Amino acid sequence: MSAGERASARNKGKPAARQRIVGGRLVDGITTQLREMILDHTIAPGTVLLQNEWAERLQVSRTPLREAFRILEREGLVRVSNGNRTVEVVHFASLEHELRGLYEVREVLDGLAARLLARAGLDDQTAVELDSLLNEMDDAAQPFDSSRWFSAHMAFHVRIAESCGNSRLRQQLDLIRMTSLSLHAYLGELSATGGRLTEVLTTAAKQHRAIVAAIQSGNGDLAEMAACQHIRTVLDSDLIEGAAGLPRVTTD
């Protein structure tokens, strides 16, 4: 089965783009639908998103659509240029070296955030939120629901950075969001083979819980080591190269 066929199979049963988004905050609904379509390559990398066309397809006005585009830009999934008139879906495969460099920065950022949070102390609300996100990732792993898993995964790492108390580090949240989402399509491809995906998800789950346990212990050195090891595992694996090797997926 080709990558395009696997992408089509994954998208069976998903709501069509022309379905009107209802319930909840409109901007959140638009953002979620576009994010999922970008991450599973229903919207191909490199696609230019025309406001008029997508407002019609999603049956929404351009004002919430523009806000959704801005959110996706902060997450690193689209690039906005030409006075906000041109919105283009990022192609991670063309950014292999940049992506590796960003993960190297992530190793430092995540380690520092975990160290600072361990020293400051993990408050009850943040502890509950992190535990909930860990459980959400566990639930989304069997069977693998990539959109749910990556949403929780991104929120987990962002929450630690948000809570660490360093305002300069919090300015890097968009980098954390983008890199956390960058392997989405590749792990979606791995779901067809099973064994490798299970290994990746099992390792990630153990490392995430080790990060939280180290933060809760109040040991800054241990927390930093656990967080750095998690990012180092990605850098030392074939995940970035695998993501960069994904063929472009075209849609009708």
Disulfide bonds with the S-S distance in Angstrom:
none
